[in-house]
Amino acid sequence: MSELALEHEELEEEVLEEEVDLGYRPRDPQLLIHQAVEDHRFNVVVAHRRMGKTVSAINQLIHSALNCDKPNPRFAYIAPTYNQAKRVAWDYLLEYTRPLDAKANIAELRVDFLGVRISLYGADNVDSLRGIYLDGVVIDEIGDVNPNLFTEVIRPALADRKGWAMFIGTPKGANHFKTLRDKAYAKDDGWNLLEFKSSETGILDQEELDAAYKAMGESKFLQEFECSFAAPVEGAYYGTLINDLYLKGQVSNVQYDSIAKTFTGWDLGMGDSTAIWVAQVVGKEIHLVDFVENHGVGLDYYVNWIRDNGYTHAEHLLPHDVQVRELGTGKSRKEMLEESGLQITVVAKLAVDDGIQAVRRLLPRCWFDVKTKQGLDALQNYRRTYDDKRDVFFDKPVHDWCSHASDAFRYLAVGLDEGSSDWNKPLNINNSWVV
């Protein structure tokens, strides 16, 4: 046996005997996280800022990897973006696996040691996650990640090896992270919840918390340090308006009306996600009765969805680029949709800011059915781009998982917009008055 192989065998024996010091000294809340992963397969961790959740997540992955009895263990940490994964977690992964003589591959953001692999991923590149298997995964800042990532990609990757998953983050409004939190609180299907408020952990002293409260204001402080889901997402375009809809009971069970005028609003992606809202005009109210978003499927998928759900008779509102002809067929998507029997209306081409104002005028009149929650979460989290260096928000939306649903709703709003904030008037739709 070579000298290198002997050193590796000695290291492996030392690790198995738990004699290697990784340099990690967990705080009490971090110990609770580690114990929860031992006891529960799916854990949701709601944590205040600076609690050390990322450090605990990386060390949990290492611990689970070292104790995995399956061949070729695979573990993953997923951040909202690839750059964020590299910036937030890569140094920690290198630091805590260095005593294990891990081999780092910076090009693929992974480390290999003792037959184990831990990889970092970004949720902005879903294709990089398809087809893998996992024994354990941490999804960080889950509120900024597409809610379909777990159900469509990660959950299947855990299935055959019965891997575990942990969702960690700090609240950013009542979005799908709040839904996961409530699922875990209810112990639904064995899920488990851990919540760490700054007033309870004692990690940050009172003087620092008081200073943060003074600088941030009550709403932001409660979100970041007391784990409140009530505050709107910072920089959100529609957060306050949608919070008002929840308070007024305008997110509930909304029944489809077979005689009401029906509209759909589309955002058509090119090799990307496509989103469709279904709305009905009922008196002075707008009822959002359905929503769909998918990716990697052809136009026929959405036409079939429209047919299967009985929305063929609707007026379909689409952006101007639906008229662009494709090189392969020589036809525009507008022509292809019309050939499928759909009535297509191309909405006015407005600046994004003008479209956002149209949405703001429309939202107070909207009632959302509970099955549109994925789209509503996207609207609630649709926000301005933030410049960390200058500490300012730009008047430009962040392009992330919220974009397609929000763009589709914007086209719907532009198509339905009466051009007035006087809600006592009937709604002007394509120059005809609906009463």
Sequence and secondary structure as in RCSB ss.txt:
>XXXX:A:sequence
MSELALEHEELEEEVLEEEVDLGYRPRDPQLLIHQAVEDHRFNVVVAHRRMGKTVSAINQLIHSALNCDKPNPRF
AYIAPTYNQAKRVAWDYLLEYTRPLDAKANIAELRVDFLGVRISLYGADNVDSLRGIYLDGVVIDEIGDVNPNLF
TEVIRPALADRKGWAMFIGTPKGANHFKTLRDKAYAKDDGWNLLEFKSSETGILDQEELDAAYKAMGESKFLQEF
ECSFAAPVEGAYYGTLINDLYLKGQVSNVQYDSIAKTFTGWDLGMGDSTAIWVAQVVGKEIHLVDFVENHGVGLD
YYVNWIRDNGYTHAEHLLPHDVQVRELGTGKSRKEMLEESGLQITVVAKLAVDDGIQAVRRLLPRCWFDVKTKQG
LDALQNYRRTYDDKRDVFFDKPVHDWCSHASDAFRYLAVGLDEGSSDWNKPLNINNSWVV
>XXXX:A:secstr
  HHHHHHHHHHHHHHTT         HHHHHHHHHHHH SEEEEEE TTS HHHHHHHHHHHHHHT  SSS EE
EEEESSHHHHHHHHHHHHHHHHGGGT EEETTTTEEEETTEEEEEEETT GGGGTT   SEEEEESGGGS THHI
IIIIHHHHHTTT EEEEEE   SSSHHHHHHHHHHTTGGG EEEEE HHHH  S HHHHHHHHHHH HHHHHHHH
S  S S  TTBSSHHHHHHHHHTT EE     TTSEEEEEEE  SSS EEEEEEEEETTEEEEEEEEEE S  HH
HHHHHHHHTT TTSEEEE GGGG B TTTS BHHHHHHHTT EEEE     HHHHHHHHHHHGGGEEEEGGGHHH
HHHHHH BEEEETTTTEEEEEE  STTHHHHHHHHHHHHHH  S S TTS EEETTEEE 
